[in-house]
Amino acid sequence: MVWFLSFYTLICLFFLDNTYREGETTGEGWDGMRVLGLFLCLLWPLLLVHVMILAFRGDGEAEKRP
């Protein structure tokens, strides 16, 4: 579990930093799309893990169905 949290944190920080720097170079300030982009940097790795868990969990069920 510690490895997962460490990996998740590294991914989030990397994309948060990229998104933040990209917003700073445009110089347009903090609009709604920039805040949404920063929020999605935190969210998408969790969605990826969720899909992976469902895929692994669903493999056995698909073979059992007639």
PDB file of N, CA, C and O in Angstrom:
ATOM      1  N   MET A   1       0.822  -1.197   0.000  1.00  0.00           N
ATOM      2  CA  MET A   1       0.000   0.000   0.000  1.00  0.00           C
ATOM      3  C   MET A   1       0.865   1.259   0.000  1.00  0.00           C
ATOM      4  O   MET A   1       0.517   2.259  -0.627  1.00  0.00           O
ATOM      5  N   VAL A   2       1.987   1.201   0.705  1.00  0.00           N
ATOM      6  CA  VAL A   2       2.876   2.354   0.764  1.00  0.00           C
ATOM      7  C   VAL A   2       3.465   2.638  -0.611  1.00  0.00           C
ATOM      8  O   VAL A   2       3.632   3.798  -0.987  1.00  0.00           O
ATOM      9  N   TRP A   3       3.780   1.586  -1.363  1.00  0.00           N
ATOM     10  CA  TRP A   3       4.321   1.774  -2.708  1.00  0.00           C
ATOM     11  C   TRP A   3       3.295   2.437  -3.612  1.00  0.00           C
ATOM     12  O   TRP A   3       3.628   3.316  -4.408  1.00  0.00           O
ATOM     13  N   PHE A   4       2.053   2.011  -3.484  1.00  0.00           N
ATOM     14  CA  PHE A   4       0.995   2.603  -4.305  1.00  0.00           C
ATOM     15  C   PHE A   4       0.841   4.086  -4.001  1.00  0.00           C
ATOM     16  O   PHE A   4       0.755   4.905  -4.916  1.00  0.00           O
ATOM     17  N   LEU A   5       0.806   4.432  -2.721  1.00  0.00           N
ATOM     18  CA  LEU A   5       0.647   5.838  -2.356  1.00  0.00           C
ATOM     19  C   LEU A   5       1.846   6.666  -2.800  1.00  0.00           C
ATOM     20  O   LEU A   5       1.684   7.810  -3.225  1.00  0.00           O
ATOM     21  N   SER A   6       3.033   6.108  -2.707  1.00  0.00           N
ATOM     22  CA  SER A   6       4.220   6.822  -3.154  1.00  0.00           C
ATOM     23  C   SER A   6       4.187   7.040  -4.668  1.00  0.00           C
ATOM     24  O   SER A   6       4.480   8.133  -5.152  1.00  0.00           O
ATOM     25  N   PHE A   7       3.833   6.007  -5.397  1.00  0.00           N
ATOM     26  CA  PHE A   7       3.750   6.110  -6.852  1.00  0.00           C
ATOM     27  C   PHE A   7       2.660   7.101  -7.265  1.00  0.00           C
ATOM     28  O   PHE A   7       2.867   7.919  -8.162  1.00  0.00           O
ATOM     29  N   TYR A   8       1.514   7.026  -6.617  1.00  0.00           N
ATOM     30  CA  TYR A   8       0.410   7.941  -6.896  1.00  0.00           C
ATOM     31  C   TYR A   8       0.823   9.385  -6.618  1.00  0.00           C
ATOM     32  O   TYR A   8       0.509  10.284  -7.398  1.00  0.00           O
ATOM     33  N   THR A   9       1.520   9.604  -5.519  1.00  0.00           N
ATOM     34  CA  THR A   9       1.964  10.946  -5.165  1.00  0.00           C
ATOM     35  C   THR A   9       2.942  11.493  -6.193  1.00  0.00           C
ATOM     36  O   THR A   9       2.857  12.660  -6.573  1.00  0.00           O
ATOM     37  N   LEU A  10       3.867  10.660  -6.644  1.00  0.00           N
ATOM     38  CA  LEU A  10       4.823  11.110  -7.655  1.00  0.00           C
ATOM     39  C   LEU A  10       4.136  11.481  -8.967  1.00  0.00           C
ATOM     40  O   LEU A  10       4.472  12.492  -9.584  1.00  0.00           O
ATOM     41  N   ILE A  11       3.183  10.670  -9.388  1.00  0.00           N
ATOM     42  CA  ILE A  11       2.447  10.970 -10.618  1.00  0.00           C
ATOM     43  C   ILE A  11       1.676  12.272 -10.474  1.00  0.00           C
ATOM     44  O   ILE A  11       1.715  13.126 -11.360  1.00  0.00           O
ATOM     45  N   CYS A  12       0.977  12.424  -9.357  1.00  0.00           N
ATOM     46  CA  CYS A  12       0.190  13.645  -9.141  1.00  0.00           C
ATOM     47  C   CYS A  12       1.075  14.884  -9.099  1.00  0.00           C
ATOM     48  O   CYS A  12       0.752  15.902  -9.711  1.00  0.00           O
ATOM     49  N   LEU A  13       2.182  14.801  -8.384  1.00  0.00           N
ATOM     50  CA  LEU A  13       3.064  15.960  -8.292  1.00  0.00           C
ATOM     51  C   LEU A  13       3.664  16.327  -9.641  1.00  0.00           C
ATOM     52  O   LEU A  13       3.799  17.507  -9.966  1.00  0.00           O
ATOM     53  N   PHE A  14       4.022  15.322 -10.423  1.00  0.00           N
ATOM     54  CA  PHE A  14       4.582  15.591 -11.743  1.00  0.00           C
ATOM     55  C   PHE A  14       3.589  16.340 -12.623  1.00  0.00           C
ATOM     56  O   PHE A  14       3.940  17.347 -13.239  1.00  0.00           O
ATOM     57  N   PHE A  15       2.346  15.852 -12.684  1.00  0.00           N
ATOM     58  CA  PHE A  15       1.360  16.495 -13.547  1.00  0.00           C
ATOM     59  C   PHE A  15       0.841  17.807 -12.962  1.00  0.00           C
ATOM     60  O   PHE A  15       0.497  18.721 -13.711  1.00  0.00           O
ATOM     61  N   LEU A  16       0.780  17.910 -11.641  1.00  0.00           N
ATOM     62  CA  LEU A  16       0.409  19.190 -11.043  1.00  0.00           C
ATOM     63  C   LEU A  16       1.455  20.249 -11.367  1.00  0.00           C
ATOM     64  O   LEU A  16       1.114  21.385 -11.697  1.00  0.00           O
ATOM     65  N   ASP A  17       2.722  19.877 -11.273  1.00  0.00           N
ATOM     66  CA  ASP A  17       3.793  20.821 -11.573  1.00  0.00           C
ATOM     67  C   ASP A  17       3.738  21.263 -13.038  1.00  0.00           C
ATOM     68  O   ASP A  17       3.873  22.448 -13.342  1.00  0.00           O
ATOM     69  N   ASN A  18       3.539  20.302 -13.939  1.00  0.00           N
ATOM     70  CA  ASN A  18       3.450  20.652 -15.360  1.00  0.00           C
ATOM     71  C   ASN A  18       2.271  21.572 -15.640  1.00  0.00           C
ATOM     72  O   ASN A  18       2.406  22.546 -16.380  1.00  0.00           O
ATOM     73  N   THR A  19       1.127  21.274 -15.060  1.00  0.00           N
ATOM     74  CA  THR A  19      -0.062  22.086 -15.277  1.00  0.00           C
ATOM     75  C   THR A  19       0.116  23.480 -14.683  1.00  0.00           C
ATOM     76  O   THR A  19      -0.278  24.476 -15.289  1.00  0.00           O
ATOM     77  N   TYR A  20       0.709  23.541 -13.498  1.00  0.00           N
ATOM     78  CA  TYR A  20       0.935  24.836 -12.851  1.00  0.00           C
ATOM     79  C   TYR A  20       1.893  25.691 -13.675  1.00  0.00           C
ATOM     80  O   TYR A  20       1.631  26.872 -13.903  1.00  0.00           O
ATOM     81  N   ARG A  21       2.998  25.103 -14.122  1.00  0.00           N
ATOM     82  CA  ARG A  21       3.971  25.862 -14.917  1.00  0.00           C
ATOM     83  C   ARG A  21       3.386  26.313 -16.253  1.00  0.00           C
ATOM     84  O   ARG A  21       3.673  27.414 -16.725  1.00  0.00           O
ATOM     85  N   GLU A  22       2.570  25.461 -16.855  1.00  0.00           N
ATOM     86  CA  GLU A  22       1.926  25.833 -18.112  1.00  0.00           C
ATOM     87  C   GLU A  22       1.010  27.032 -17.915  1.00  0.00           C
ATOM     88  O   GLU A  22       0.972  27.938 -18.748  1.00  0.00           O
ATOM     89  N   GLY A  23       0.270  27.033 -16.804  1.00  0.00           N
ATOM     90  CA  GLY A  23      -0.600  28.167 -16.510  1.00  0.00           C
ATOM     91  C   GLY A  23       0.171  29.435 -16.211  1.00  0.00           C
ATOM     92  O   GLY A  23      -0.276  30.530 -16.552  1.00  0.00           O
ATOM     93  N   GLU A  24       1.326  29.298 -15.575  1.00  0.00           N
ATOM     94  CA  GLU A  24       2.140  30.472 -15.268  1.00  0.00           C
ATOM     95  C   GLU A  24       2.744  31.083 -16.525  1.00  0.00           C
ATOM     96  O   GLU A  24       2.900  32.302 -16.604  1.00  0.00           O
ATOM     97  N   THR A  25       3.082  30.261 -17.502  1.00  0.00           N
ATOM     98  CA  THR A  25       3.685  30.810 -18.724  1.00  0.00           C
ATOM     99  C   THR A  25       2.668  31.580 -19.559  1.00  0.00           C
ATOM    100  O   THR A  25       3.033  32.515 -20.273  1.00  0.00           O
ATOM    101  N   THR A  26       1.386  31.191 -19.475  1.00  0.00           N
ATOM    102  CA  THR A  26       0.376  31.934 -20.231  1.00  0.00           C
ATOM    103  C   THR A  26       0.062  33.267 -19.572  1.00  0.00           C
ATOM    104  O   THR A  26      -0.304  34.228 -20.249  1.00  0.00           O
ATOM    105  N   GLY A  27       0.206  33.325 -18.248  1.00  0.00           N
ATOM    106  CA  GLY A  27      -0.003  34.578 -17.526  1.00  0.00           C
ATOM    107  C   GLY A  27      -1.436  35.037 -17.478  1.00  0.00           C
ATOM    108  O   GLY A  27      -1.687  36.232 -17.316  1.00  0.00           O
ATOM    109  N   GLU A  28      -2.391  34.131 -17.612  1.00  0.00           N
ATOM    110  CA  GLU A  28      -3.804  34.522 -17.644  1.00  0.00           C
ATOM    111  C   GLU A  28      -4.472  34.495 -16.270  1.00  0.00           C
ATOM    112  O   GLU A  28      -5.644  34.858 -16.167  1.00  0.00           O
ATOM    113  N   GLY A  29      -3.792  34.088 -15.240  1.00  0.00           N
ATOM    114  CA  GLY A  29      -4.381  34.056 -13.916  1.00  0.00           C
ATOM    115  C   GLY A  29      -5.085  32.740 -13.635  1.00  0.00           C
ATOM    116  O   GLY A  29      -4.939  31.763 -14.370  1.00  0.00           O
ATOM    117  N   TRP A  30      -5.852  32.739 -12.554  1.00  0.00           N
ATOM    118  CA  TRP A  30      -6.519  31.524 -12.096  1.00  0.00           C
ATOM    119  C   TRP A  30      -7.977  31.517 -12.546  1.00  0.00           C
ATOM    120  O   TRP A  30      -8.855  31.995 -11.828  1.00  0.00           O
ATOM    121  N   ASP A  31      -8.229  30.983 -13.714  1.00  0.00           N
ATOM    122  CA  ASP A  31      -9.598  30.863 -14.185  1.00  0.00           C
ATOM    123  C   ASP A  31     -10.128  29.464 -13.848  1.00  0.00           C
ATOM    124  O   ASP A  31      -9.411  28.638 -13.283  1.00  0.00           O
ATOM    125  N   GLY A  32     -11.370  29.216 -14.197  1.00  0.00           N
ATOM    126  CA  GLY A  32     -12.008  27.940 -13.861  1.00  0.00           C
ATOM    127  C   GLY A  32     -11.368  26.746 -14.546  1.00  0.00           C
ATOM    128  O   GLY A  32     -11.268  25.674 -13.950  1.00  0.00           O
ATOM    129  N   MET A  33     -10.936  26.913 -15.787  1.00  0.00           N
ATOM    130  CA  MET A  33     -10.327  25.790 -16.506  1.00  0.00           C
ATOM    131  C   MET A  33      -8.976  25.408 -15.916  1.00  0.00           C
ATOM    132  O   MET A  33      -8.609  24.233 -15.913  1.00  0.00           O
ATOM    133  N   ARG A  34      -8.241  26.386 -15.421  1.00  0.00           N
ATOM    134  CA  ARG A  34      -6.947  26.075 -14.802  1.00  0.00           C
ATOM    135  C   ARG A  34      -7.147  25.326 -13.491  1.00  0.00           C
ATOM    136  O   ARG A  34      -6.425  24.367 -13.217  1.00  0.00           O
ATOM    137  N   VAL A  35      -8.102  25.740 -12.686  1.00  0.00           N
ATOM    138  CA  VAL A  35      -8.395  25.039 -11.433  1.00  0.00           C
ATOM    139  C   VAL A  35      -8.903  23.637 -11.733  1.00  0.00           C
ATOM    140  O   VAL A  35      -8.527  22.688 -11.046  1.00  0.00           O
ATOM    141  N   LEU A  36      -9.748  23.489 -12.746  1.00  0.00           N
ATOM    142  CA  LEU A  36     -10.237  22.171 -13.139  1.00  0.00           C
ATOM    143  C   LEU A  36      -9.085  21.278 -13.600  1.00  0.00           C
ATOM    144  O   LEU A  36      -9.050  20.093 -13.269  1.00  0.00           O
ATOM    145  N   GLY A  37      -8.158  21.831 -14.348  1.00  0.00           N
ATOM    146  CA  GLY A  37      -6.996  21.061 -14.797  1.00  0.00           C
ATOM    147  C   GLY A  37      -6.159  20.571 -13.638  1.00  0.00           C
ATOM    148  O   GLY A  37      -5.698  19.429 -13.652  1.00  0.00           O
ATOM    149  N   LEU A  38      -5.949  21.410 -12.631  1.00  0.00           N
ATOM    150  CA  LEU A  38      -5.194  20.990 -11.454  1.00  0.00           C
ATOM    151  C   LEU A  38      -5.951  19.908 -10.683  1.00  0.00           C
ATOM    152  O   LEU A  38      -5.343  18.964 -10.179  1.00  0.00           O
ATOM    153  N   PHE A  39      -7.264  20.043 -10.590  1.00  0.00           N
ATOM    154  CA  PHE A  39      -8.065  19.032  -9.899  1.00  0.00           C
ATOM    155  C   PHE A  39      -8.020  17.697 -10.633  1.00  0.00           C
ATOM    156  O   PHE A  39      -7.915  16.644 -10.005  1.00  0.00           O
ATOM    157  N   LEU A  40      -8.099  17.740 -11.953  1.00  0.00           N
ATOM    158  CA  LEU A  40      -8.067  16.501 -12.738  1.00  0.00           C
ATOM    159  C   LEU A  40      -6.706  15.814 -12.671  1.00  0.00           C
ATOM    160  O   LEU A  40      -6.617  14.598 -12.842  1.00  0.00           O
ATOM    161  N   CYS A  41      -5.645  16.581 -12.424  1.00  0.00           N
ATOM    162  CA  CYS A  41      -4.331  15.967 -12.220  1.00  0.00           C
ATOM    163  C   CYS A  41      -4.335  15.077 -10.988  1.00  0.00           C
ATOM    164  O   CYS A  41      -3.602  14.090 -10.929  1.00  0.00           O
ATOM    165  N   LEU A  42      -5.152  15.419 -10.010  1.00  0.00           N
ATOM    166  CA  LEU A  42      -5.270  14.591  -8.820  1.00  0.00           C
ATOM    167  C   LEU A  42      -6.199  13.407  -9.032  1.00  0.00           C
ATOM    168  O   LEU A  42      -6.052  12.376  -8.376  1.00  0.00           O
ATOM    169  N   LEU A  43      -7.145  13.546  -9.937  1.00  0.00           N
ATOM    170  CA  LEU A  43      -8.196  12.547 -10.081  1.00  0.00           C
ATOM    171  C   LEU A  43      -7.876  11.429 -11.064  1.00  0.00           C
ATOM    172  O   LEU A  43      -8.220  10.278 -10.793  1.00  0.00           O
ATOM    173  N   TRP A  44      -7.230  11.717 -12.197  1.00  0.00           N
ATOM    174  CA  TRP A  44      -7.100  10.698 -13.243  1.00  0.00           C
ATOM    175  C   TRP A  44      -6.292   9.477 -12.814  1.00  0.00           C
ATOM    176  O   TRP A  44      -6.623   8.380 -13.264  1.00  0.00           O
ATOM    177  N   PRO A  45      -5.245   9.583 -11.968  1.00  0.00           N
ATOM    178  CA  PRO A  45      -4.576   8.340 -11.577  1.00  0.00           C
ATOM    179  C   PRO A  45      -5.492   7.396 -10.797  1.00  0.00           C
ATOM    180  O   PRO A  45      -5.372   6.176 -10.919  1.00  0.00           O
ATOM    181  N   LEU A  46      -6.399   7.950 -10.001  1.00  0.00           N
ATOM    182  CA  LEU A  46      -7.347   7.104  -9.274  1.00  0.00           C
ATOM    183  C   LEU A  46      -8.311   6.407 -10.228  1.00  0.00           C
ATOM    184  O   LEU A  46      -8.669   5.250 -10.007  1.00  0.00           O
ATOM    185  N   LEU A  47      -8.729   7.089 -11.272  1.00  0.00           N
ATOM    186  CA  LEU A  47      -9.605   6.465 -12.256  1.00  0.00           C
ATOM    187  C   LEU A  47      -8.897   5.324 -12.984  1.00  0.00           C
ATOM    188  O   LEU A  47      -9.508   4.296 -13.275  1.00  0.00           O
ATOM    189  N   LEU A  48      -7.631   5.503 -13.271  1.00  0.00           N
ATOM    190  CA  LEU A  48      -6.851   4.459 -13.919  1.00  0.00           C
ATOM    191  C   LEU A  48      -6.747   3.226 -13.035  1.00  0.00           C
ATOM    192  O   LEU A  48      -6.905   2.102 -13.513  1.00  0.00           O
ATOM    193  N   VAL A  49      -6.485   3.426 -11.761  1.00  0.00           N
ATOM    194  CA  VAL A  49      -6.410   2.303 -10.818  1.00  0.00           C
ATOM    195  C   VAL A  49      -7.771   1.621 -10.703  1.00  0.00           C
ATOM    196  O   VAL A  49      -7.846   0.394 -10.636  1.00  0.00           O
ATOM    197  N   HIS A  50      -8.829   2.395 -10.680  1.00  0.00           N
ATOM    198  CA  HIS A  50     -10.173   1.834 -10.586  1.00  0.00           C
ATOM    199  C   HIS A  50     -10.477   0.937 -11.790  1.00  0.00           C
ATOM    200  O   HIS A  50     -11.014  -0.159 -11.630  1.00  0.00           O
ATOM    201  N   VAL A  51     -10.139   1.398 -12.977  1.00  0.00           N
ATOM    202  CA  VAL A  51     -10.372   0.600 -14.183  1.00  0.00           C
ATOM    203  C   VAL A  51      -9.527  -0.677 -14.162  1.00  0.00           C
ATOM    204  O   VAL A  51      -9.999  -1.740 -14.566  1.00  0.00           O
ATOM    205  N   MET A  52      -8.295  -0.575 -13.698  1.00  0.00           N
ATOM    206  CA  MET A  52      -7.440  -1.760 -13.620  1.00  0.00           C
ATOM    207  C   MET A  52      -8.003  -2.785 -12.640  1.00  0.00           C
ATOM    208  O   MET A  52      -7.988  -3.983 -12.921  1.00  0.00           O
ATOM    209  N   ILE A  53      -8.489  -2.329 -11.512  1.00  0.00           N
ATOM    210  CA  ILE A  53      -9.079  -3.244 -10.528  1.00  0.00           C
ATOM    211  C   ILE A  53     -10.319  -3.913 -11.105  1.00  0.00           C
ATOM    212  O   ILE A  53     -10.505  -5.119 -10.942  1.00  0.00           O
ATOM    213  N   LEU A  54     -11.167  -3.146 -11.776  1.00  0.00           N
ATOM    214  CA  LEU A  54     -12.359  -3.732 -12.388  1.00  0.00           C
ATOM    215  C   LEU A  54     -11.995  -4.729 -13.485  1.00  0.00           C
ATOM    216  O   LEU A  54     -12.666  -5.749 -13.643  1.00  0.00           O
ATOM    217  N   ALA A  55     -10.947  -4.443 -14.237  1.00  0.00           N
ATOM    218  CA  ALA A  55     -10.531  -5.352 -15.305  1.00  0.00           C
ATOM    219  C   ALA A  55     -10.027  -6.670 -14.732  1.00  0.00           C
ATOM    220  O   ALA A  55     -10.364  -7.737 -15.246  1.00  0.00           O
ATOM    221  N   PHE A  56      -9.231  -6.611 -13.684  1.00  0.00           N
ATOM    222  CA  PHE A  56      -8.731  -7.842 -13.081  1.00  0.00           C
ATOM    223  C   PHE A  56      -9.833  -8.619 -12.386  1.00  0.00           C
ATOM    224  O   PHE A  56      -9.853  -9.850 -12.423  1.00  0.00           O
ATOM    225  N   ARG A  57     -10.741  -7.909 -11.759  1.00  0.00           N
ATOM    226  CA  ARG A  57     -11.837  -8.554 -11.048  1.00  0.00           C
ATOM    227  C   ARG A  57     -12.839  -9.159 -12.023  1.00  0.00           C
ATOM    228  O   ARG A  57     -13.458 -10.180 -11.725  1.00  0.00           O
ATOM    229  N   GLY A  58     -13.000  -8.539 -13.176  1.00  0.00           N
ATOM    230  CA  GLY A  58     -13.990  -8.973 -14.141  1.00  0.00           C
ATOM    231  C   GLY A  58     -13.539 -10.110 -15.038  1.00  0.00           C
ATOM    232  O   GLY A  58     -14.381 -10.743 -15.675  1.00  0.00           O
ATOM    233  N   ASP A  59     -12.242 -10.399 -15.114  1.00  0.00           N
ATOM    234  CA  ASP A  59     -11.754 -11.457 -16.011  1.00  0.00           C
ATOM    235  C   ASP A  59     -12.351 -12.812 -15.666  1.00  0.00           C
ATOM    236  O   ASP A  59     -12.776 -13.535 -16.567  1.00  0.00           O
ATOM    237  N   GLY A  60     -12.395 -13.172 -14.415  1.00  0.00           N
ATOM    238  CA  GLY A  60     -12.922 -14.474 -14.018  1.00  0.00           C
ATOM    239  C   GLY A  60     -14.427 -14.577 -14.180  1.00  0.00           C
ATOM    240  O   GLY A  60     -14.948 -15.652 -14.478  1.00  0.00           O
ATOM    241  N   GLU A  61     -15.126 -13.477 -13.989  1.00  0.00           N
ATOM    242  CA  GLU A  61     -16.576 -13.487 -14.094  1.00  0.00           C
ATOM    243  C   GLU A  61     -17.043 -13.673 -15.541  1.00  0.00           C
ATOM    244  O   GLU A  61     -18.080 -14.289 -15.784  1.00  0.00           O
ATOM    245  N   ALA A  62     -16.295 -13.153 -16.480  1.00  0.00           N
ATOM    246  CA  ALA A  62     -16.699 -13.257 -17.879  1.00  0.00           C
ATOM    247  C   ALA A  62     -16.644 -14.705 -18.359  1.00  0.00           C
ATOM    248  O   ALA A  62     -17.443 -15.101 -19.208  1.00  0.00           O
ATOM    249  N   GLU A  63     -15.731 -15.486 -17.838  1.00  0.00           N
ATOM    250  CA  GLU A  63     -15.610 -16.886 -18.248  1.00  0.00           C
ATOM    251  C   GLU A  63     -16.691 -17.754 -17.603  1.00  0.00           C
ATOM    252  O   GLU A  63     -17.056 -18.794 -18.152  1.00  0.00           O
ATOM    253  N   LYS A  64     -17.198 -17.344 -16.459  1.00  0.00           N
ATOM    254  CA  LYS A  64     -18.212 -18.144 -15.747  1.00  0.00           C
ATOM    255  C   LYS A  64     -19.595 -17.980 -16.354  1.00  0.00           C
ATOM    256  O   LYS A  64     -20.442 -18.859 -16.195  1.00  0.00           O
ATOM    257  N   ARG A  65     -19.839 -16.891 -17.036  1.00  0.00           N
ATOM    258  CA  ARG A  65     -21.170 -16.649 -17.594  1.00  0.00           C
ATOM    259  C   ARG A  65     -21.402 -17.539 -18.834  1.00  0.00           C
ATOM    260  O   ARG A  65     -20.487 -17.767 -19.625  1.00  0.00           O
ATOM    261  N   PRO A  66     -22.638 -18.032 -18.982  1.00  0.00           N
ATOM    262  CA  PRO A  66     -22.929 -18.888 -20.150  1.00  0.00           C
ATOM    263  C   PRO A  66     -23.050 -18.100 -21.441  1.00  0.00           C
ATOM    264  O   PRO A  66     -23.291 -18.681 -22.499  1.00  0.00           O
TER     265      PRO A  66
END
